[in-house]
Structures are given as C-alpha cells and as structure tokens.
C-alpha cells in the first residue's frame, strides 16, 4: 500500500499484522503533521478503509 496524495497532503499508511493496528502519517510540504491511528481485522487493512480515513481527514479538518 503506497502513499496517497490529496489536498496538498501526503498520507503514508503503515500497519502491523501481529497487533492488528496501523497508522497513517500525514505530511504537508514534506513536514510531519500528525498520525491517524486505526485498527483492522485480517491479514492487512482494506484499501477502502484507508481511503475512508483519508477522505474523513480531508473533509473534517482541512477543507
């Protein structure tokens, strides 16, 4: 799963299968902004789950 670019931000997901959690690191202009934590089930998070978190972040906090 690679980085997602949206609204001037870069979202870089990472996750742990063992602990069933992950984080999306948010960057703007190359600088770290914040971390969005999430949980998932299965061998890896679904792409739709990541997209939903990114969309929510963009819609709620940075229009």
N, C-alpha and C positions, 0 to 999 in steps of 0.2 A: 504494500500500500504506500503510495508516494505522497508527496506534498500536494496540497490544494491551494491554489491562489484565488482569492476572492476579495473584492472591495479594497484592494491595496494591502491586504494581509496575506501572509503565508501561514498555512496550518500544517504542521508536521505531526502526524499520529505515530504513536508507539504503544506497544502493549505487551503484556506478559500472559502467556497461556497458562502458566502454573498458578498465578494468583487471580486470573480471570479479571484483570483490570487494565486500564490503559490511561493515556493522557494525550491530549492534542496540545502541542506547543504552538503558541500564537506569536508571530513576528510581524513587525511593521518596519519597513525601511532597514531591514537587517538587525533590528533590535528586538530582544525578547520582550513581549508584552505581558503574557500570562499563560497559565496552564489550565486546560479544561480536563477534569478527571471524569472517567466513565467506567462502567462495569459491563461485561458481556458474558455470554454463555457460548460454549462450543470451543472449537479449535482456534478461532480468530473472530474479531468483531466483523459484523457485516458492513459492507461498504455503505449501505443505506443509513446505518446508524451513525457513521462518521459524517456523512453528508448532512444528516438531520442536525447534528450538533453544530456543525459549521454554519448552516443556514440560521439556526436559532441565535447563535452568537452574533452574526451579521445583522439580523433583523432586530434583535432586542437592544443591543448595546452600541452599535456603530453604523447607524444609517447615514 
